[in-house]
Amino acid sequence: MKVYKGQILTVNQNDDIFQYLVEDKGRILFVGNELPEQYQNQETIELGEQALIPSFVDTHQHFASYSIFHDGLNVMKAKNNKQIIEMVDEFVKKSKNKLIVAFGASPYSVEEGHLVTKEELDKVCPKKPLFLVKYDGHACVVNSVLLKKIDKKVRNLRGYHPDTGEMNQEAFFAVSDYVTNSISIIKLMKSMQKSMDYQASNGIGMVHTVSGVGFPFNADITLEKMMAKSAQSGFQLRVFPQSMNIKVAKNRKLPRIGGCFACALDGCYGSIDASMNEPYLNDSNNVGVLYYSDEQVIDFCKKANRAGLQIEMHAIGDKAFDQATRALKAALDDYPREDHRHGIIHACLPTKEGFEICQKYHIQLPMQIAFDDWAQEPMTYIVSILGEERANRLNPISTFNKLGCVVGAGSDAPCTDPEPLVWLYKAVNHSNPSESMNIKDALRMCTYNGAYITFDEKERGSLEEGKIADMVILSKNPYICSNDELKELKVVDTILGGKSYVPQKRSILGIIFHGIFSRQKF
């Protein structure tokens, strides 16, 4: 049993701040300002200037992909392509991997203003296949060795550019499927454990992962379910299979379905293929890409809704957002459900009609405030393709919040790193001040709302009596920090199930055994 004394930010219905919290055997026994007599002789942890909050929830992440990239080479901080090539060269010389995986290249954050080319990659990696994924996870550059292996699979697909080695749209998805299928399950499991450890160090206790990116028989979905059931130290995974075939979820006894890839309705702004109601500013003939017809999306939503599944779909452009809201509305009109918790991922550029449907039908929004004025996709670039008026309407977290919609925070990792303290800072310091949240709403978005999105709010998401003690100690109380001081916050300790997080150490056989027989939620 432990008693925490200090600034306890409960994130309960009233956003109460209490002086004491008592935890025993992983559960919260008491929160309040007057410590009951029976607890007064227990071990007391004095928080001082620090603050105790609920642990963070990442509401949208490609966990398997992120784990692979986190264990590979990240080039996001490179200032130019020369530096990227130097980083690749150094990594290739040290790596024993048969396949080189790198991530984070952006044409908008390097001096040259374009991606590295196949020819440049060939000079530093002439013998091993190399897969360099663009920062947005919607395109890549491959070297000649990898191109030779996948050429027949992608040559007739949209987005195939063998001269530069760049692959986007359907060609990218096909290459991504090939690469993920080439990685051993054992290596992937170990990478996932490292990923959990890193995310817990950032205060994350739960991840909503979207899975299904190319493994035979959707083996990665099954694997993520195993990882969820076998995770140690209280770390939680909630798995969304990325499929429009509801049997993929039902056969695995998953209560939810959706994500990106097969459930992406459009592309993204980095590849200038997010589906738009009006053309892009830099190309009057380009309105992006809708991957499905309304009939296809509505049919999927109706089947999933009638099957009792929770639905999430990727929509970035306003035309894709409209399609998502129309489809969810049609499904709920067809078969009303009181507490469905369907959601639209990203929801970068909603429309007036879409806002109204989300409010009326209680559609929730797992959004990525980390995208706001993002280094890999700076506002200067966004304005150049959308114009100032549309750019100013991006990521409207405050508008959704004021409408009463549940807004979650997430990383879309590997697109951005899972850093909840960045989410807090950006939510309060939105590039459009009218969309900035107050700090209490921002903290709720990053904690309680994340638990709510996957029906976990009765056990997690706030510090209340009877709930599981998933908590984070922050270096300071964010409620009394200035907006600028929020960037200086640090995670002091992550406490899941009442205990300070310790690294994952279960063996592969242990993961498989617990993945089959454990009753842990997934």
C-alpha positions, 0 to 999 in steps of 0.5 A, a space after each residue: 500500500 502506498 499513499 501519494 501526497 501532493 498535487 493529484 490531478 484526477 481528471 474526473 468529471 469535475 477535474 478535481 485536484 486532491 491532496 491524497 491518493 491511496 493505492 493498494 494491490 494495483 487499485 486506487 482505494 482513496 482520493 481526497 483532501 483528508 486522509 482517513 485514519 487507517 492510512 495515516 501510518 502507511 508509506 507516503 510518497 511526497 510529490 512536492 512540486 511534482 504532480 500525479 496524473 492518469 497515464 497517457 493513451 495513444 489513440 492511434 498508432 501503427 504499433 507493429 510498423 512503429 516497432 520495426 522503425 523504432 528498431 531501425 534508422 530514423 532520419 527525421 532530424 536530418 537537415 538535408 539529403 546529404 545528411 540522410 545518405 550519410 546516416 544510411 551509410 553509417 547504419 548499413 555498415 553497422 547493421 547485420 540485418 538482411 533488409 535495411 529499414 529507415 523512416 522519416 524522410 521529408 521533402 519539406 524539411 530538407 534543404 533540397 526540397 525533394 526526397 533522396 533518390 534510388 540512385 543515391 541510395 544505391 551508392 551507400 547500399 548496393 547489396 542489401 534491399 533498402 526501404 526508406 519510408 517517407 515521414 507520413 507513412 504513405 510513400 517510400 523510396 527503394 534502392 535497386 536491390 529492393 526494386 528488383 525484388 518487387 518490380 513485378 508486384 508493383 509495376 502496374 499499380 498507381 504510384 509506381 516510379 522506378 526511375 526515382 525509386 519513389 513509390 506512393 499510393 497503391 504501389 507503396 502499400 504493395 511494397 510495404 506489404 512485401 517488406 513487413 512480410 519479410 521480417 521474422 516474427 521473432 525479431 518483430 516480437 522483440 521490437 514490440 517489447 522495446 517499443 512498449 518500454 520506450 512508450 512507457 518511458 514517455 508516460 503512455 500506459 495504453 496504445 490503440 493499435 491498427 494492424 493488418 499490413 501484409 503478413 500472410 493470413 493477417 498474422 500481424 493482427 494475431 501477433 498484436 493480439 498475443 502481445 496485448 494479452 501477454 504484455 507485462 508491467 500493466 502495459 495495455 494494447 487495444 487492437 483494431 484490424 485494418 480490414 473491411 472484412 468484418 470476419 477478420 475481427 469477428 474470427 479473432 473475437 475483436 470488438 472493433 475494426 478499422 484504421 488506415 491502409 485497407 480502411 483509409 478513405 484517402 491519402 494524405 497532404 504529404 503526398 498531395 492525395 488527401 481527397 478534397 472538395 476543391 482542388 489543391 492550390 498548386 494544381 487545379 486538376 488535383 483533388 486527391 484520391 478517394 479509394 472507395 465509392 460511397 456504396 462500398 464504405 456504406 456497405 462496410 459500415 452497415 455490416 460492421 455496425 450490425 455485427 456490433 463492432 466499433 468502427 474507425 476509418 482514416 479520413 484526412 481531406 474534407 471530401 473523405 471526411 464527408 464520405 466517412 460521416 455519410 457512411 457512419 450516419 447511414 449505418 446508424 440510421 439503418 441500425 441505431 446503436 446507443 453506445 457505438 463509439 464509432 470514430 474518424 481517425 485524423 479528421 484533419 479538415 472537417 466540413 460544416 455538414 460533417 461537424 453536425 453529423 459528428 455531434 448528432 451521432 456521437 462520432 468520436 475523433 482520434 486526432 493527431 494534434 502532433 500534426 499541427 505545424 509539424 517539422 516534417 510538414 511545416 505550415 508554409 508547405 500546407 499553405 502552399 497546397 491548401 491556401 491560408 483559409 483551409 490551412 487555418 481550419 486544420 485539426 480543429 480540436 477545440 471546435 469538436 470539443 465544444 460540440 461535445 464530441 470525444 476527441 482523443 490524442 495520438 501519434 499515428 506513429 511512426 509518423 510522429 513519435 509517441 510523445 504525449 507531452 508534445 500533444 499537451 503543448 501543441 493542444 494549448 498552443 495551436 497554430 490557430 489560437 481559436 482552436 487552442 484548448 485550455 490545459 484541463 481539456 488538453 489533459 483530458 484529451 490525452 488521458 480519460 478520452 483515450 480510455 473512453 474511446 475503447 470502452 476502458 473508462 470504467 477501469 482507467 483514464 482518471 484517478 478515482 476510487 476503485 479504478 486501476 492505478 495507471 498513473 504518471 508523475 510529472 515534473 510539475 503541475 501542468 495546470 499551473 504552468 504557463 503555455 510556454 512552460 509546458 514544453 519543459 515538462 518531463 515524465 518522472 515515473 510511469 506507474 501501471 497497476 500501482 507499480 513503477 514500470 519495468 521493461 518487458 522481459 517475457 520470452 518468445 515462448 512466454 509471449 505465445 503461451 500467455 497470448 493464447 491462455 491469458 484473459 488480459 483485455 485486448 
